[in-house]
Amino acid sequence: MNSENKLGKGQRVMTFIHIILGGIFFCLFQVFFLPIFGGTLNIGNITGMIFCAVMLFVTWGNKYFTKITDMLKANTAGKVIVYGVYILFILGIIYVSFVTSLLISADKMPPQKDCTVIVLGCQVRGERPSRMLYDRIKSAAVFLEKNPDVPCIVTGGKGDDEHLSEADCMYNELVKLGIDPNRIYREDKAVNTIENIEFSKQIIDENGFSYNTAVVTDVFHEYRASKLVKDAGLVFGSVPADCVWYLFPTFYVREVIAVTASFAGLA
């Protein structure tokens, strides 16, 4: 009887844990889904929604998940599949933790006092900055106010759906925030982060600016930016911009995928 009571108690505890975990993944699914209403749909929130949906099945649909795994484990091939998935899941957690540590370490690299600010571009909506771009602009403005002697390069070309270049948009907003326009140099041809850095270096060379950089971009984007800055022969420093909470998970996942692609030589 005692063993049956213990078994029943253990099952209730596990059920409670599954309900709690399922609730967490359900809420996280909503967070990945929310940016779609603002026009953001990319590999980050698609991957996040798929992962959350799978974990919801594992937790809230645990009875059916257990039946499927028990059926698979009835033969050798099925066991290989089940335990292989378990191992891949654990390795995936370890890998994502490793990439996260790289993102954090790059974020913690402050720029030197004698530096050149480089603000990386992001989407412009019409003639106004997107939320993420405006957060970068605000962070750049704060840094420039604290360091009145450093020049600033705003970088980013004009997309097909944008009314003006990302560089021009940032220039306009920084001037509105009180930054001297004579300190701001526009690089308005780049279409990706690699060109952002390459073309910014040309401006640095043309004007004799410091090779020490203060790169303004989102906290999770600083690592890839640091690699490109170093590849260009510049010295990296980080000025991370805040990211609104409901966009952070989407772009964090996208960045982990982008870093993975760069490791594989695909980006």
C-alpha positions in Angstrom: 0.0 0.0 0.0 2.8 2.4 0.9 4.6 1.7 -2.3 1.3 2.4 -4.2 0.9 5.7 -2.3 4.4 6.7 -3.1 3.9 5.8 -6.8 0.7 7.8 -6.9 2.3 10.8 -5.2 5.2 10.6 -7.6 2.9 10.6 -10.6 1.0 13.7 -9.2 4.3 15.5 -8.7 5.3 14.7 -12.3 2.0 15.8 -13.6 2.3 19.1 -11.7 5.8 19.6 -13.1 4.5 18.9 -16.7 1.7 21.4 -16.2 4.1 24.1 -15.0 6.6 23.5 -17.7 3.9 23.4 -20.3 2.6 26.7 -19.1 6.1 28.2 -19.4 6.4 27.0 -23.0 2.9 28.2 -23.8 3.8 31.7 -22.6 7.1 31.5 -24.5 5.2 30.5 -27.7 3.1 33.7 -27.4 6.3 35.8 -27.0 7.7 34.3 -30.2 4.3 34.8 -31.9 3.8 38.4 -30.8 6.4 40.1 -33.1 4.5 38.9 -36.1 1.9 41.6 -35.4 4.7 44.2 -35.8 5.8 42.7 -39.1 8.6 40.6 -37.8 8.7 37.0 -39.0 12.1 35.4 -39.3 13.9 32.2 -38.6 14.2 33.2 -35.0 10.5 33.2 -34.1 9.7 30.4 -36.5 12.3 28.2 -34.8 11.1 29.3 -31.4 7.5 28.6 -32.1 8.3 25.1 -33.5 10.4 24.3 -30.4 7.7 25.5 -28.0 5.1 23.5 -29.8 7.2 20.3 -29.5 7.8 21.0 -25.8 4.1 21.6 -25.3 3.4 18.1 -26.7 6.1 16.6 -24.5 4.7 18.3 -21.4 0.9 18.8 -21.7 0.6 15.8 -24.1 3.0 13.7 -22.1 0.6 10.7 -22.1 0.7 10.5 -25.9 4.5 11.3 -26.0 5.1 8.4 -23.6 3.1 6.0 -25.7 5.0 7.0 -28.8 8.4 6.6 -27.2 7.4 3.2 -25.6 6.3 2.0 -29.0 9.6 3.1 -30.6 11.7 1.5 -27.8 10.0 -1.9 -28.5 12.7 -2.6 -31.1 16.4 -1.8 -31.5 16.1 0.8 -34.3 13.5 2.6 -32.3 15.7 2.7 -29.2 18.5 4.2 -31.3 16.1 6.9 -32.5 14.7 7.7 -29.1 18.1 7.8 -27.2 19.7 9.5 -30.1 17.1 12.3 -29.9 17.7 12.6 -26.1 21.5 12.9 -26.6 21.0 15.5 -29.4 18.7 17.5 -27.1 21.3 17.5 -24.3 24.1 18.4 -26.7 21.9 21.1 -28.1 21.5 22.6 -24.6 25.3 22.5 -24.1 25.9 24.1 -27.5 23.4 26.9 -27.0 24.9 27.6 -23.6 28.3 27.8 -25.2 27.1 30.3 -27.9 25.3 32.3 -25.2 28.6 32.6 -23.3 30.3 34.0 -26.5 27.5 36.5 -26.9 27.8 37.7 -23.3 31.6 37.9 -23.4 31.5 40.2 -26.5 28.9 42.4 -24.8 31.3 42.9 -21.9 34.2 44.4 -23.9 34.1 48.2 -23.3 35.6 50.5 -25.9 38.7 52.6 -25.3 38.4 56.3 -24.7 40.1 57.2 -28.0 37.6 55.5 -30.3 35.4 55.8 -33.3 31.7 55.0 -32.9 30.1 52.7 -35.5 26.3 52.4 -35.3 25.2 49.3 -37.2 22.1 49.6 -39.3 18.7 48.0 -38.8 15.3 48.2 -40.5 13.7 51.6 -41.3 10.0 51.7 -41.5 9.2 54.4 -44.1 11.2 57.3 -42.9 11.2 56.3 -39.2 13.5 53.9 -37.4 12.2 50.5 -36.3 12.0 49.9 -32.6 15.3 48.1 -32.6 17.1 50.7 -34.7 15.8 53.5 -32.4 17.2 51.6 -29.4 20.6 51.6 -31.1 20.3 55.3 -31.9 19.5 56.1 -28.3 22.4 54.1 -27.0 24.7 55.8 -29.5 23.4 59.3 -28.4 24.1 58.5 -24.8 27.6 57.3 -25.5 28.3 60.3 -27.8 27.1 62.7 -25.1 29.4 61.2 -22.6 32.3 61.2 -25.1 32.0 64.6 -26.9 35.3 64.3 -28.8 34.7 61.0 -30.6 33.3 60.8 -34.2 30.4 58.6 -35.2 29.8 56.6 -38.3 26.2 55.6 -39.0 26.0 52.8 -41.5 23.4 51.1 -43.6 22.0 51.4 -47.1 18.4 51.7 -48.3 16.3 48.6 -48.6 13.5 48.1 -51.2 10.8 48.9 -48.7 12.6 51.8 -47.1 12.1 55.5 -48.0 15.6 56.5 -47.0 18.8 54.8 -46.1 19.4 53.5 -42.6 22.4 55.8 -42.3 20.3 58.9 -43.2 17.6 57.8 -40.8 20.1 57.5 -37.9 21.7 60.8 -38.8 18.4 62.6 -38.7 17.5 61.0 -35.3 20.9 61.7 -33.7 20.7 65.3 -34.8 17.2 65.5 -33.2 18.7 64.1 -30.0 21.2 67.0 -29.9 24.3 65.4 -31.4 26.5 67.8 -33.5 25.9 66.8 -37.2 29.6 67.6 -37.9 30.5 64.5 -35.7 28.3 62.2 -37.8 29.6 60.5 -40.9 27.2 58.5 -43.1 28.0 55.2 -44.8 24.8 54.6 -46.8 25.7 51.8 -49.2 26.0 48.7 -47.1 23.5 45.9 -47.4 24.8 43.6 -44.6 26.9 43.7 -41.5 30.1 42.7 -43.4 29.7 45.8 -45.6 28.8 47.9 -42.6 32.2 47.3 -41.2 34.2 47.3 -44.4 32.7 50.6 -45.6 33.1 52.1 -42.1 36.8 51.3 -42.2 37.1 53.2 -45.4 35.7 56.2 -43.7 38.0 55.7 -40.8 41.0 55.5 -43.1 39.9 58.5 -45.2 39.6 60.7 -42.1 42.4 59.4 -40.0 40.1 58.3 -37.2 41.1 55.9 -34.4 41.1 52.1 -35.2 39.6 51.6 -31.7 35.9 51.2 -32.3 32.8 51.5 -30.2 30.3 49.3 -32.0 26.6 50.1 -31.2 24.3 47.2 -31.9 22.0 44.9 -30.0 23.4 43.0 -27.1 23.1 39.6 -28.8 24.7 41.0 -32.1 27.9 42.2 -30.6 29.7 38.9 -30.9 29.4 38.6 -34.7 30.2 42.3 -35.0 33.3 41.7 -33.0 34.6 39.0 -35.4 34.0 41.2 -38.4 35.7 44.2 -36.7 38.7 42.2 -35.9 38.8 40.7 -39.4 38.9 44.2 -40.8 42.0 45.0 -38.7 40.1 47.2 -36.2 40.0 47.0 -32.4 36.6 46.0 -31.0 34.7 47.7 -28.2 31.0 47.1 -27.4 28.2 49.6 -26.8 25.2 47.3 -26.5 21.7 48.7 -27.1 18.8 47.6 -25.1 16.2 45.3 -26.8 12.5 45.5 -26.0 11.5 42.3 -24.1 9.1 40.9 -26.7 11.6 41.0 -29.5 14.6 39.7 -27.5 13.8 35.9 -27.7 13.1 36.1 -31.5 16.4 37.9 -32.3 18.4 35.9 -29.7 17.4 32.6 -31.4 18.1 34.1 -34.8 21.5 35.2 -33.6 22.4 31.7 -32.3 21.4 30.3 -35.7 23.5 33.0 -37.5 26.5 32.3 -35.3 26.1 28.6 -36.1 26.0 29.4 -39.8 29.2 31.4 -39.5 30.9 28.5 -37.7 29.9 26.3 -40.6 31.2 28.8 -43.1 27.7 29.4 -44.5 27.6 33.1 -43.5 
